[in-house]
Amino acid sequence: MVLRSLYVACQTREEAKSVIGREMVKVLLQALAITCLCSPVFAEPLSLSEGLKIVTAENRLVTIREQEEKTSEADTLVARARLLPNVYGSIGQTYQNHSPTVKLNNLSAPTVQENYYAYSAAVQQLLFDFEGTVSQYRASIALLDTKRLDTKRTRNLVALDFAFLYFDGLESEKLIAVAEKEKESLEAHLQVARDMFEAGVITKNDLLQAEVKLSDAKQKLLTAQNLRRINEARINTMLARPISSPVDLMEATRAASDIVSLEAAADTAEKERPEMQIVDTTLKGLGFEETARKSEYYPRLFAQGGYAYTENKYQVYDGIWSVNLLMSINFSSGGSTKAELDKIKSRRMTLLVQRKKLIEDIRLELEKYYLDLANAKERIVVTKSAIAQSEENLRINKVRYAEGVGLALDVTDAIALQTLAETNYYKSLYDYYRSEAGYIYAIGGELREAY
């Protein structure tokens, strides 16, 4: 109709075609813009295993630990350099206003010409220092091993946090579905109540009661949706992605396995937990550091060889090769060596106490996750059967209410019971998943491999 009116308003056929063409282009561009703006942003499905790979590789805490590891690796190269030969050289030009001269009785003889140049090269190698330098190098290797273990610990801890957050996200999705189901049930009940109220079967009070219940269900749905958005933002933060990026979580699939007994888990944890390995490696490094400090009480032997050339017309030999054997010993350091040994002794005692406390903490952590796992497993069985019972209860109360022999309160209570049963089931299910991930971590297992 618009195009036809434009055609009539134009005086010539050519003007009409031009105007119609421009209007058609405008309509097409507007339609394209509306389509682009209204198109939803879809997220690629994210599985737990894929998320664990990303978060353990790109998480900022893991990156920080990896950089600390590289710094420690450079420290080992510095310590190793002390075991290798030191090569150095020098070259110079000397200008003097008088030639150095010696006086022998009544005779004077110059020893060096006024202006001359000289150069030299030398190599010095440590021969023996009672394993002091070697022990420092071994101590740096032990420190590097602790950094690597700390990176491993951080990576697994980040994986545990992500697994918890992943299961929180899945649980919030299920709670949204439960809340939507409750809202739909109450909407259907409200429609039935309105029909019965209009027919004069029920009172206004029953209708108001259904409306209040529906309002409460809508609030629960909004709360569940808000929780889902918060979990999405936290997941994106751990994955180092924009906070507002959409997240589509895939249901976690892992074959059910028997729960490892507490005693077996405790024995495995003492060997596999990075925290225990860090303490043991640090104790090993302290032994090397102690040997290095004790070597300061003893002599150090060096070998030095080199070549020195000095331009001097008064000397017979300008260039001289030399080999030297040197020994150095520190007779007194003001008590610093003894103080360092006392510090090492105190650190060793502290680490031994910390090791015992760490064992107790690990056992307590294992006990918690073990009990949570067993409890969640039993709750799953109970709540799963309760869902079927709540569905049958709701069906019966709906039939009785439709026939006029039941109360509206019975229907709303049955809907609430069904919602409660489904909520309890999903909470039990994801509590089980979270406890299982925590138990694997507490034992010392790699979550990336487990999932």
C-alpha positions in Angstrom: 0.0 0.0 0.0 2.9 2.4 0.9 4.7 1.6 -2.4 1.5 2.1 -4.4 0.8 5.5 -2.9 4.4 6.5 -3.6 3.9 5.4 -7.2 0.8 7.5 -7.6 2.4 10.6 -6.0 5.3 10.5 -8.6 4.7 12.3 -11.9 6.7 9.9 -14.1 7.3 6.2 -14.2 11.1 6.7 -13.8 10.6 8.7 -10.6 8.3 6.0 -9.2 10.8 3.3 -9.9 13.6 5.2 -8.3 11.6 6.0 -5.1 10.2 2.5 -4.8 13.8 1.1 -5.2 15.1 3.3 -2.4 12.2 2.4 -0.1 12.7 -1.3 -0.7 16.5 -1.0 0.1 15.6 0.8 3.4 13.1 -1.9 4.3 15.6 -4.7 3.6 18.4 -2.9 5.7 16.0 -2.4 8.6 15.0 -6.1 8.5 18.6 -7.2 8.4 19.5 -4.9 11.4 16.6 -6.2 13.4 17.6 -9.8 12.6 21.2 -9.2 13.7 20.2 -7.5 16.9 17.6 -10.1 17.9 19.8 -13.1 17.1 20.7 -14.9 20.3 24.3 -15.5 21.3 24.9 -19.2 21.5 27.7 -20.7 23.6 29.6 -23.8 22.7 28.9 -26.7 25.1 31.6 -26.9 27.8 32.4 -30.3 29.4 34.1 -30.6 32.7 37.2 -32.2 31.2 37.6 -29.4 28.7 37.1 -26.8 31.4 39.7 -28.5 33.6 42.2 -28.5 30.8 41.6 -24.8 30.1 41.7 -23.6 33.7 44.8 -25.6 34.7 46.6 -24.2 31.7 45.5 -20.5 31.6 44.4 -19.7 35.1 46.3 -16.7 36.5 47.4 -18.4 39.7 48.9 -21.3 37.7 50.7 -18.8 35.5 52.2 -17.1 38.6 53.5 -20.4 40.0 55.0 -21.3 36.6 56.9 -18.0 36.6 58.2 -18.6 40.1 59.3 -22.0 38.9 61.3 -20.4 36.0 62.9 -18.0 38.5 64.0 -21.0 40.7 65.3 -22.8 37.6 67.5 -19.7 36.9 68.8 -19.9 40.5 70.0 -23.5 39.8 72.0 -22.3 36.8 73.6 -19.6 39.0 74.5 -22.3 41.6 75.9 -24.6 38.9 78.1 -21.8 37.5 80.2 -21.9 40.7 81.3 -25.5 39.8 82.5 -24.4 36.4 85.9 -22.7 35.6 86.1 -18.9 35.8 87.8 -17.5 32.7 88.8 -13.8 32.7 91.2 -11.5 30.9 92.5 -8.0 30.9 94.2 -5.6 28.5 95.6 -2.1 29.2 97.9 0.7 28.1 100.2 2.5 30.6 101.7 6.0 30.3 104.4 7.2 32.8 106.4 10.5 33.0 109.5 8.5 34.0 110.6 5.0 33.5 110.7 3.0 36.7 114.4 2.7 37.6 116.4 0.8 40.2 119.7 2.0 41.8 122.5 -0.4 42.3 125.3 1.3 44.2 126.3 4.1 41.8 124.5 2.7 38.8 120.9 3.3 37.8 119.0 0.9 35.5 115.5 1.3 34.1 113.2 -1.8 34.6 110.2 -0.8 32.5 109.9 1.5 29.6 107.8 4.7 29.9 104.9 3.7 27.8 103.8 0.1 27.3 100.7 -2.1 27.0 99.9 -5.4 28.6 97.3 -8.1 28.5 96.6 -11.3 30.3 94.2 -14.3 30.4 93.6 -16.7 33.3 91.5 -19.7 34.2 90.5 -20.6 37.8 88.9 -23.8 38.8 87.7 -24.9 42.2 89.2 -28.3 43.1 87.8 -29.2 46.4 85.8 -27.4 49.2 84.5 -30.4 51.2 81.3 -30.5 49.0 80.3 -27.0 49.9 79.6 -25.7 46.3 78.1 -29.0 45.2 75.8 -29.0 48.1 74.6 -25.5 47.3 73.8 -26.7 43.8 71.9 -29.7 45.1 70.0 -27.4 47.5 69.0 -25.2 44.6 67.8 -28.3 42.7 65.7 -29.3 45.8 64.2 -25.8 45.9 63.3 -26.1 42.2 61.6 -29.4 42.9 59.5 -27.7 45.6 58.5 -25.0 43.2 57.4 -27.6 40.7 55.4 -29.4 43.3 53.8 -26.2 44.4 52.8 -25.5 40.8 51.3 -29.0 40.7 49.5 -28.4 44.0 48.2 -25.0 42.7 47.0 -26.6 39.4 45.1 -29.3 41.2 43.6 -26.9 43.7 42.4 -24.6 40.9 41.0 -27.8 39.2 39.1 -28.6 42.5 37.7 -25.1 42.7 36.6 -25.2 39.1 35.0 -28.6 39.6 33.0 -27.3 42.6 32.0 -24.3 40.6 31.0 -26.5 37.6 28.8 -28.7 39.8 27.3 -25.5 41.3 26.4 -24.3 37.8 24.8 -27.7 36.9 22.9 -27.6 40.2 21.6 -24.1 39.6 20.4 -25.2 36.1 18.4 -28.1 37.6 17.0 -25.8 40.3 15.8 -23.4 37.6 14.1 -26.3 35.9 12.4 -27.3 39.2 11.3 -23.7 39.8 9.9 -23.5 36.3 8.0 -26.8 36.8 6.6 -25.5 40.1 5.5 -22.3 38.5 3.8 -24.1 35.6 2.0 -26.4 38.1 0.8 -23.5 40.1 -0.3 -21.7 37.0 -2.4 -24.7 36.0 -3.8 -24.9 39.5 -4.6 -21.2 39.4 -6.5 -21.6 36.2 -8.5 -24.5 37.6 -9.2 -22.4 40.7 -10.5 -19.5 38.6 -12.8 -21.8 36.7 -14.2 -23.3 39.9 -14.5 -19.8 41.5 -16.5 -18.5 38.5 -18.7 -21.6 38.8 -19.2 -20.9 42.4 -17.6 -24.1 43.7 -14.8 -22.5 45.8 -14.4 -19.3 47.7 -12.4 -16.2 47.0 -9.9 -17.3 49.7 -8.9 -20.4 47.7 -8.2 -18.3 44.6 -6.1 -15.8 46.5 -4.2 -18.6 48.1 -3.3 -20.0 44.6 -2.2 -16.5 43.4 0.1 -16.0 46.5 1.7 -19.4 45.9 2.3 -18.6 42.3 3.9 -15.3 43.2 6.2 -17.1 45.6 7.2 -19.6 42.9 8.1 -16.8 40.5 10.3 -15.3 43.2 12.1 -18.6 43.6 12.6 -18.8 39.9 14.1 -15.4 39.8 16.5 -16.3 42.6 17.5 -19.5 40.9 18.2 -17.6 37.6 20.2 -15.0 39.4 22.3 -17.7 41.1 22.9 -19.2 37.6 24.2 -15.9 36.3 26.5 -15.5 39.2 27.9 -19.0 38.7 28.4 -18.2 35.0 30.4 -15.1 35.9 32.6 -17.0 38.3 33.2 -19.8 35.7 34.2 -17.2 33.1 36.6 -15.5 35.6 38.3 -18.8 36.3 38.6 -19.5 32.5 40.0 -16.0 32.0 37.1 -15.1 29.7 34.8 -12.0 29.7 32.4 -12.2 32.6 29.3 -11.8 30.4 30.2 -14.6 28.0 27.4 -17.3 27.8 28.2 -20.7 29.4 26.6 -24.0 28.3 27.6 -26.7 30.8 27.4 -30.3 29.8 26.3 -32.9 32.3 29.3 -34.5 34.1 29.7 -38.1 33.1 32.0 -40.3 35.1 31.8 -44.0 35.8 30.8 -44.8 39.3 33.6 -46.3 41.4 33.9 -47.8 44.8 34.9 -45.5 47.6 38.5 -46.0 48.7 38.7 -46.9 52.4 40.0 -44.2 54.8 43.1 -46.1 55.8 44.1 -46.8 52.2 43.3 -43.2 51.3 45.4 -41.9 54.1 48.4 -44.0 53.1 48.1 -42.9 49.5 47.7 -39.3 50.5 51.0 -39.3 52.6 52.8 -40.3 49.4 50.9 -38.5 46.7 49.8 -35.2 48.2 52.1 -32.4 46.8 52.1 -30.7 50.3 53.8 -33.8 51.8 56.2 -34.0 49.0 57.1 -30.3 49.4 57.9 -30.8 53.0 60.0 -33.9 52.4 61.9 -32.2 49.5 62.5 -29.1 51.7 64.0 -31.3 54.4 66.2 -32.9 51.9 67.3 -29.4 50.6 68.1 -28.3 54.2 70.5 -31.3 54.5 72.4 -30.0 51.5 72.4 -26.5 52.8 73.7 -27.7 56.1 76.6 -29.5 54.4 77.4 -26.3 52.4 77.5 -24.2 55.6 79.7 -26.6 57.4 82.2 -26.5 54.6 82.9 -22.9 55.5 85.0 -24.2 58.4 87.4 -26.0 56.1 89.9 -24.9 53.5 89.1 -24.4 49.8 91.5 -25.5 47.1 91.8 -23.8 43.7 93.9 -24.3 40.5 94.8 -21.2 38.5 96.6 -21.0 35.1 97.1 -18.2 32.7 99.3 -16.2 30.4 100.5 -12.6 30.9 102.2 -10.4 28.3 103.8 -7.0 29.1 105.6 -4.9 26.4 109.0 -4.2 28.0 112.3 -4.0 26.1 114.2 -4.3 29.4 112.9 -7.8 30.1 114.1 -11.0 28.6 110.7 -12.6 28.4 107.7 -10.5 27.6 105.1 -13.3 27.8 104.9 -15.7 30.8 102.8 -18.8 31.3 101.9 -19.7 34.9 100.2 -22.4 36.9 99.2 -21.8 40.6 97.7 -24.0 43.3 95.9 -21.9 45.9 94.3 -22.6 49.2 92.0 -20.3 51.2 90.6 -20.7 54.6 88.3 -18.4 56.7 89.6 -18.4 60.2 86.8 -16.4 61.6 83.4 -15.2 60.3 82.2 -13.5 63.5 80.0 -16.4 64.3 77.9 -16.1 61.2 78.4 -19.7 60.1 77.3 -21.1 63.4 74.3 -18.8 63.4 73.3 -20.1 59.9 73.6 -23.7 61.1 71.4 -22.9 64.1 68.8 -21.4 61.7 68.9 -24.6 59.6 68.4 -26.7 62.7 65.4 -24.6 63.8 63.9 -24.7 60.3 64.2 -28.5 60.3 62.5 -28.8 63.6 59.7 -26.5 62.4 59.2 -28.6 59.2 59.0 -31.8 61.2 56.3 -30.4 63.4 54.5 -29.0 60.3 54.7 -32.4 58.7 53.0 -34.0 61.6 50.3 -31.3 61.6 49.9 -31.7 57.8 49.2 -35.4 58.2 46.5 -34.7 60.8 45.0 -32.0 58.5 44.9 -34.4 55.6 43.3 -37.2 57.6 40.7 -34.7 58.8 40.1 -33.6 55.2 39.8 -37.2 54.1 37.3 -37.9 56.9 35.1 -35.0 56.0 34.9 -35.8 52.3 34.5 -39.5 53.0 31.5 -38.9 55.3 30.0 -36.3 52.9 30.4 -38.8 50.1 28.7 -41.6 52.0 26.0 -39.3 53.2 25.2 -37.9 49.8 25.1 -41.4 48.3 22.4 -42.5 50.8 20.5 -39.2 50.3 20.4 -39.8 46.5 18.6 -43.2 47.1 16.1 -41.7 49.6 15.3 -38.6 47.6 15.0 -40.4 44.3 12.2 -42.6 45.7 10.6 -39.5 47.3 10.2 -37.9 43.9 8.0 -40.8 42.6 5.9 -40.6 45.8 5.5 -36.8 45.6 4.3 -37.1 41.9 1.7 -39.7 42.9 0.6 -37.5 45.8 0.2 -34.5 43.6 -1.8 -36.5 41.0 -4.2 -37.8 43.7 -4.8 -34.3 45.2 -5.4 -32.8 41.8 -8.1 -35.4 41.0 -9.7 -34.9 44.4 -9.7 -31.1 44.0 -11.1 -31.2 40.5 -13.9 -33.5 41.8 -14.7 -31.0 44.6 -13.7 -33.4 47.5 -10.3 -31.9 48.1 -8.9 -28.6 49.3 -6.8 -26.1 47.4 -4.3 -26.2 50.3 -3.8 -29.9 49.6 -2.9 -29.2 46.0 -0.5 -26.4 46.8 1.1 -28.5 49.5 1.5 -31.4 47.1 3.2 -29.1 44.6 5.5 -27.8 47.3 6.3 -31.3 48.4 7.1 -32.3 44.8 9.4 -29.3 44.4 11.1 -30.0 47.7 11.7 -33.7 46.7 13.2 -32.7 43.4 15.3 -30.0 45.0 16.6 -32.4 47.7 17.5 -34.9 45.0 19.5 -32.5 42.9 21.2 -31.1 45.9 22.1 -34.7 47.0 23.3 -35.6 43.5 25.7 -32.6 43.2 26.8 -32.8 46.8 27.9 -36.3 45.8 29.8 -35.1 42.8 31.5 -32.3 44.9 32.4 -34.7 47.7 33.8 -37.2 45.2 36.0 -34.5 43.6 37.2 -33.4 47.0 38.0 -36.9 48.0 40.0 -37.5 44.9 41.9 -34.2 45.6 42.4 -35.1 49.3 44.0 -38.5 48.3 46.4 -36.7 45.9 44.8 -37.7 42.6 44.9 -35.5 39.5 41.4 -34.2 38.8 42.3 -33.6 35.1 43.0 -37.4 34.8 40.0 -38.4 36.9 37.5 -36.5 34.7 
